[in-house]
């Protein structure tokens, strides 16, 4: 695997070197696309930046155990790595992205962290129970659940969304989250945390992601209702609604011509890198957010201001 990661100001020099410029916004990635959901990180150019080398952990998640669906790549990978930096052990259920998953595990082990990979499909209720069983067998407890896995498909109109696509989007984005959360709940205790991934598209209504936006809106409702249901048990439930981040989901969804301009309509006029969301995951997973529940955190560069 050839991961050539650049960081900070040196990152934008990459685009000067290959002759891509924009006077309107900062280009994060040139045109590219993938034909498989939820996408493969090792195929992306340039590679997403998932680890902030300047981030210093302080034991905020010491001895915690976190399950992060889709943690093999993208936002989930960045969350996993920063959780490990804060002292947590991580469990990563993933579909079939073996190369990305193995890379993430090896990266975590280089940080002297512990990572359990579990391959399977979260739309299968039996697999969700397997995740919980293997986590308990390996680490003895569960403290944090991050429902991050998802799919999205670009379609120009409602008429273009097939029943099969609608069914798959619902099952991955909603059913999987429901099955796994239900399986995890008996093991959560006071002070533990559930983090669900919604999307900025829910709050402005992306016209070419109708079924995806529907699921992400449902996640907001699920988060708020479950937060009230669990509040007296002191189990916190919150959501993050990311803007456009450079993850495998983008080239696996959009036509290649759209990639360079993703995030251009945000106030900050750019897409973001996964590491820029990682501290929000840490905040919601840790005691720093002990009085925060039922909320949606909007990390979107000012694309939508709630």
C-alpha positions, -999 to 999 in steps of 0.1 A, spaced: 0 0 0 14 33 -10 0 58 15 18 91 9 1 114 35 7 151 35 -3 174 63 -12 210 68 1 237 43 22 211 25 -10 194 15 -22 222 -8 12 224 -24 3 190 -39 -23 207 -62 1 234 -73 25 206 -83 0 189 -105 -14 221 -119 -49 222 -104 -60 256 -92 -92 273 -84 -98 310 -77 -132 302 -60 -123 275 -35 -96 252 -22 -95 220 -42 -89 189 -20 -91 163 -47 -90 160 -85 -117 142 -105 -120 105 -97 -146 78 -91 -151 43 -78 -177 18 -88 -183 1 -54 -199 13 -22 -188 23 4 -155 29 -14 -118 20 -8 -94 45 8 -63 30 -6 -75 38 -42 -80 75 -35 -57 102 -47 -45 121 -28 -48 100 3 -71 114 30 -54 127 61 -68 107 90 -42 113 117 -32 147 131 4 142 141 1 172 165 -27 156 185 -16 146 219 -38 123 239 -44 128 276 -60 96 287 -96 109 282 -107 74 271 -83 53 292 -94 17 295 -126 24 274 -137 0 247 -153 15 215 -171 -2 186 -168 19 155 -187 6 124 -169 13 92 -138 22 111 -116 7 85 -115 40 65 -127 75 63 -142 92 94 -144 60 113 -107 53 108 -98 88 121 -121 83 151 -105 49 159 -70 63 158 -77 93 180 -96 71 204 -66 49 207 -44 80 213 -67 87 242 -63 52 257 -92 33 242 -93 -2 227 -113 -3 194 -134 -28 176 -139 -22 139 -168 -40 121 -163 -36 84 -180 -50 52 -153 -63 29 -126 -36 26 -98 -60 38 -68 -39 26 -81 -7 43 -91 -26 75 -57 -43 78 -39 -10 72 -59 6 100 -52 -22 124 -15 -21 117 -15 17 121 -32 14 155 -7 -13 166 22 10 157 6 34 182 7 6 208 -31 3 206 -54 -27 204 -78 -32 175 -102 -61 168 -114 -64 132 -147 -81 125 -158 -87 89 -194 -88 80 -226 -70 71 -244 -49 97 -277 -53 79 -276 -88 92 -290 -88 128 -270 -120 136 -238 -103 126 -246 -73 149 -250 -98 178 -217 -114 168 -199 -80 170 -211 -76 206 -203 -112 215 -167 -110 202 -162 -76 218 -172 -89 252 -151 -121 247 -120 -100 237 -122 -69 259 -149 -77 285 -170 -46 281 -184 -19 258 -183 18 266 -187 36 233 -207 29 202 -201 49 170 -227 42 143 -206 54 114 -211 29 85 -232 41 56 -238 42 19 -250 70 -5 -259 69 -42 -262 100 -64 -294 101 -84 -308 131 -103 -345 125 -93 -368 104 -71 -379 84 -102 -343 72 -107 -341 56 -72 -348 19 -76 -366 -1 -50 -334 -21 -46 -313 10 -40 -338 25 -15 -339 -8 4 -301 -11 6 -297 25 18 -323 21 45 -309 -13 56 -273 -1 59 -279 34 73 -309 27 96 -315 -10 102 -278 -17 109 -276 11 134 -309 -1 150 -297 -37 152 -263 -29 166 -275 -3 191 -301 -27 205 -275 -54 208 -250 -31 226 -274 -15 250 -275 -42 277 -237 -37 282 -237 1 285 -234 17 319 -236 51 334 -212 75 317 -211 55 284 -218 71 251 -235 64 217 -225 86 187 -245 85 155 -235 99 121 -260 121 104 -251 145 76 -251 182 66 -272 170 36 -301 165 60 -302 201 70 -302 216 35 -318 188 16 -293 176 -10 -315 170 -41 -294 142 -56 -293 121 -24 -330 118 -15 -329 83 0 -296 90 18 -310 123 33 -341 104 44 -320 80 64 -298 107 79 -329 127 90 -342 95 106 -309 92 125 -315 127 140 -349 116 153 -335 83 166 -307 101 184 -331 125 201 -356 99 212 -330 74 224 -312 102 243 -344 110 263 -350 73 268 -316 67 283 -310 100 300 -318 89 335 -294 60 331 -267 86 323 -260 70 289 -255 99 265 -267 97 228 -255 124 204 -251 128 166 -226 144 143 -237 160 110 -205 163 90 -201 184 59 -181 172 30 -151 153 41 -126 135 18 -135 99 25 -141 69 2 -178 76 2 -173 106 -20 -156 90 -51 -179 60 -46 -210 82 -49 -205 112 -70 -197 116 -107 -161 124 -111 -167 159 -123 -182 169 -90 -153 158 -68 -131 189 -70 -160 212 -60 -173 193 -30 -176 216 -1 -172 247 -23 -205 262 -11 -194 261 26 -184 294 42 -148 280 44 -150 271 7 -134 236 9 -139 200 17 -123 188 49 -100 160 59 -111 132 83 -86 142 111 -105 175 114 -136 157 128 -117 134 151 -117 157 182 -155 159 180 -157 121 183 -134 122 213 -154 150 229 -187 131 226 -171 98 237 -154 113 268 -166 129 301 -159 163 286 -194 161 272 -210 147 304 -240 171 302 -245 168 265 -272 145 251 -297 145 223 -276 170 203 -264 172 167 -229 187 163 -225 205 130 -189 202 116 -195 215 81 -172 245 75 -202 269 77 -222 252 49 -253 251 72 -254 273 103 -278 259 129 
